[in-house]
């Protein structure tokens, strides 16, 4: 978004960032629910007393891997 001079606010909300991107990553449109889940998982897991079970952690890692692959492909990496 920096490269395209798209204004965005600092946030950990991956859905909001995706929505603010002006359609730069349409490949992620089908992953909105997963992005929302990853956002919650990423924030909640930072605080003491909050834990993720193994299936939730595996799901979050799979989503992160998918997003990373899409972005790296888009950047030609």
HUSULLIN-V896296 format. One record per residue. N is the residue number from 0. SS is DSSP state (A for helix, B for strand, O for the rest). NEAR is the number of other C-alpha atoms within 10 Angstrom. Layout:
# HUSULLIN-V896296
N&SS&NEAR  N&SS&NEAR
This chain:
# HUSULLIN-V896296
0&O&13  1&O&8  2&O&5  3&O&9  4&O&7  5&O&10  6&O&11  7&O&13  8&O&8  9&O&7  10&O&9  11&O&13  12&O&16  13&A&17  14&A&20  15&A&16  16&A&15  17&A&18  18&A&15  19&A&15  20&O&17  21&O&13  22&O&11  23&O&14  24&O&14  25&A&13  26&A&12  27&A&17  28&A&13  29&A&9  30&A&15  31&A&15  32&A&11  33&A&20  34&A&22  35&A&15  36&A&18  37&A&24  38&A&18  39&A&15  40&A&18  41&A&14  42&A&12  43&A&14  44&O&13  45&O&10  46&O&9  47&O&7  48&O&7  49&O&10  50&O&13  51&O&12  52&O&7  53&A&9  54&A&9  55&A&14  56&A&15  57&A&12  58&A&15  59&A&21  60&A&13  61&A&14  62&A&17  63&A&15  64&A&12  65&A&15  66&A&18  67&A&12  68&A&13  69&A&16  70&A&16  71&A&11  72&A&10  73&A&12  74&A&8  75&O&7  76&O&7
